[in-house]
Amino acid sequence: MKSMTGFGKNKLEINGRSYSIEIKSVNHRYCDINVKLPRSISFYENEIKKLISSKVSRGKIDVFVEYTNYTNEGKSVVINKDLAKIYIQQLKELALEEKLNDDIKITEISKMPDVLQLKVDEGESDIILNELMQCLNNAVENFVIMRETEGEKIKEDLQSRLNNINTMVQQISENTTGLIDEYVVKLGERIKEILKTDIVDETRIAQETVIYADKSSVQEELTRLKSHIQQFKNLLQAEGAIGKKLDFIIQEMNREANTIASKSVKLEITNLVIQIKTELEDIREQVQNIE
């Protein structure tokens, strides 16, 4: 099980080239990868996203890449002459309109956007991609390890809370034992008190008892709640993305707890349901961070 919160980084220096990659992630419903690259290697963005998405299913992931090439191998400077001429022409027209000196220096033109471009030959580009992927693989590995470590901590906490809920479910079940018998006794006493007589209509009491038993019985809800707890525990041991499934089970557990609360005729049961719902809310918050 993995947390959606994680961090991983790696650095690589090889053959006069330096790479530095940091990966950070937080909660998100889907897999949202944002990559920030230097312009000189921006065309590798898709390769980076493909590698990360093959390792991660959910989370908002930010990737920061730094790259410096200290060598001149495979690099050449290309002058975009057509673009430079357009700059010159436009500047001359502006100087003429505004009656300014049109003494334009070549160094000024070279500073214009996209006039000078650094070109890397295809062979060198393949080398850079391989080195970049090598650095990225190690960064992703560190990133995944941290998510798994955080996931294990969350799993331990969830298992502890589920055990607490299971104990309280058992206590509710014990508290429901004898409720019908208690109701029959109290109902008979109440009738005698109101009617001032010892004669009680047993048939009517039986009818009222059946109605009461139907309204107050929570055995079906307890059975489903126990089943959901076991399903939740089983999912905690499963591999892959389980966060959405766990979130659905928590919703079902909350629904059963609410039904038990609405049927409760005993203060002890109501108090136990409140404790269960408190634990479920804490679990729900933890589940939001699970991949």
N, C-alpha and C positions, 0 to 999 in steps of 0.2 A: 504494500500500500504506500502511495506517495502523497506527500503534501504538495499543494500548488505553490507554496512559498519556497523559494530556493535561490541560491547564488552559486555561481561557479566562474572560475577564471583560469587563464593559462597564458604563458608567454613563450615565444619561440624566437630565437635568433639563429639564423643559418645563412651562410654564403653572403654575408653583407646585407641581409634583409631581416627586419624586425617585425614581429607580429604580437599584438596584445589583444586578447578577447575577454570581455566580461559579459556574463549572462545573469539577468535578474528576472524573477517572476513573482506575480501576486495572483490573487483569485480572479477567475473569469469563467463565464459559462462555457466558452468555447476556447479553441486554441488560436490566440491572437499574437502573432510574432511581428515585432517591429525591429528592423535592423538599421543601425547607423554605421555607414561605411565611409572611408575617405573616397573622394571622387575618382581617384586613380584606379580603384578596384571596385567601384560601385556595381559593375556588371556581374559580380559574383553573388548578388543578394539572393537570387532564387536558389542557388546551390546551398547557401547557408540555411535558408528556410526549410528546404527539403530535408536536410540532415536533422535539424532540430525537431521537425514535425514527425520524423520517424521514431524519435525517442520520447516525445512528450505528447499527451493527448489533450490536456486542458491547461489553461492559465494564460494570463497576459504576460508575454515574455519580451523583454527588451534586451537586445544584443548590441554591444558597443565594440567596434573593431578599430584598432589603431594599426597603421602600417607605414613603415619607413623603409625605403630602398636606398642604401648607401652606395650601391654600385652603379656603374654605367653600362653594364652588360645588357644587351638587348633593348636599350633605350635610345631614342633619337628625338630631337626637337623638330617639329614640323611647323612651318609658318603658313597660316591660312592667308595667302596673298589676296584672294578675292575679297575676303572680309576686311583685310587691312585697307584695300583700295576704297572700299565703301566708307570706312571711317574717315579716310583722308578727304574724300570727295565731300562728305557731309560737313566736316570741319571747315573746309575751304569755303563752302557755301555760307556757312554761319559767319565766318570771318568777314566775307564780302558784305553780307546783309548788315552786320553790326559795325562795319568799317574798322575791323581789328587786324592786327598783324597776323598773316597766315603762315608764319614761319613755323612749320610743323617738324618736329624732330622724330627721327625713327624710333628712338628709345621711348618716346611718349606713345607712339602707336603700338609698340610691342606690349605695353601695359594694358591695352584695351582687352576686354573679355574675349577669350577664345582665339585671339590672334596667334599666340604661341601655344602649341599643344604638345604634350609629352606622349610619344607613341611607344608602345611596348610590343615587340614582335611576338608572333603567335607561339613560338617555341618557349619563349620566356614566360608568356602568359600561362601556359600549362604548368610550368614549374611553380609559379606563384600560387596557382590554384591548389596544387598538391600540398604545398607547404601550409597554405591557409587552412585546408581541410584537416591537416595533421594537428595544427594548433587548436582548431575548433573541436575536433574529436575529444581531445583531452579536457577542454573546457566543459563540453557537454557531459562528459563522464563525471567530472567533479560536481557539476550542477545536479545531475540525476542522483548521485550518492547523497547529496545534502537533502534533496526532496524525500529520498527513501528514509533517511535518518529521522527527519521531522515527521514523516508518516508513521514510523514505528512508535514515536512518542505519543502521537495522537491516538494510535491504536490501543496502546496501554491504557490511556485515560478513558477511551470509549468502553473498553472491556470492563473496567472498574465500575463505570456508571451503569452499564447494562446489568451487571451483577447486583447492584443496589436496587435497580428497578425490579429485577426478578424476585429479590427478597421481599420487596413491598407488595408485589403481585400475590405472592404466597400469603402474606399477612392479610391482604384483602380477602382472599379465598377463605382463610380461617375465620375472619370476622363475619362472613356471610353464613357460616354454619350456625344453625339454630335460630335464624332470623324468623322463619315461618312459625316455629313453635312459640317463640316469644310474642309474635303478632297475635296468634290465636288466643293466648292467655290474656294479653292486654285488651284485645277486642271484647272478650267475654266479660272481663271486669268492667270495662267502660259501659257496656250495655246494661249490666246489672246496676251500675251506679246511676245511669240516666233514667232507666225505667223503674228503679226502686223495686226490683223483683229478682228472684233467683232463677226464674224460668228463662231459658235462653233458647232461641230458635237455632238449633244446630245446623239445619240446612242452609239458613242464611249466612251463618258464620262460615260454612264450607265454601259458599259462593264467593264471599268477600275474601276469603283466604286464597282462592284460586286467582282472583283478580290481582290481589296484592303480590302473590308469588310471581305472576307474569310481569308485573310492572317493576318489581325490585330485583329480579334475577339478573345477575351479571356474569353468569358462568360462560356464556358464549363470548362475551367481550374479553373475559380473562383468558379463555382458550386462544382467541385470536391474538391477543397481546403476547402471550407466551410464544406463539408461532412466529410473530414478527421479531421478537427478541432473538430467536434461534436463527432466523433468516439473516438478521443483521450480523450476528456473530459469524455465520458462514461466509458472508460477503467480505468480512474483515480479513479472511484468510485467502480470498481469491486474488488473482493477478489481474492487471489491467486497470482501466478507469472504472471506478465503482462509485464515485461521488454522487452522481445523479440517482443511482439506484438506492443508495443509502438515504438520500434526501426524501425520496418517495416513501420509503418504509417509515421514516420518522413522521411523516404526515399521517400515515395510517395509524401509527401508535398513538399519536395525539388524538385522532378521531375516536379510538377505542377508550382512551382515558376520559375524554369529554362525556362519552355515553355513560361510563361507569359513574362519573360525578353526578350526572343528571338523574340517575336511578338510585343514588345513595340515600339510604334512610338511617344511616348511622354516622355519627360524628367521626369516629375512628377511620371509617372508610374514606370520608371526605378529606380528612387530613392526609391520608396516605396518597390519594389521587393528586393533591396539591404538590406533595413531594415528588411524585412521579413526573408531573408536568414540569416542575423546576429542573429535574434531571434531563428531561427530553429537550428543553430549551437550550441547555448547555451543550447537549449532544448536537443539536441542530446547528449551533454556531460553529462547532468543531467540524461538522460535515461540510460546511461551506468551503473549507480549506483543503478538502480531499480531492485529488485528481479523479 
